[in-house]
Amino acid sequence: MTDAKTGAPPADLVVAAGAIATMGARRQILLDGAVAIRGTRIVAVGKRDTILARYRPDTLIDATSGSACWSWRRSSRMSGGCRRTT
């Protein structure tokens, strides 16, 4: 499914952060990263510019203040004090 106007895949939420620590086998740390979420699923993790160019979220949370302000649990709920921008 894509957005009819932009052709971008839908996302309910994008969290753009200064650094993202992935929980994959490689345990990567992405500097200037972002996470796109649709419903209760993380649909993409990558560089901020790439995610924002690819997804058009209903809500964008800018968490680039340099502090760790959110964490993901198995239920994909966000916790913490990030700043919502849209």
Secondary structure by P-SEA (a helix, b strand, c coil): ccccccccccccbbbbccbbbbcccccccccccbbbbccccccccccaaaaaacccccbbbbccccccccccccccccccbbbbcc
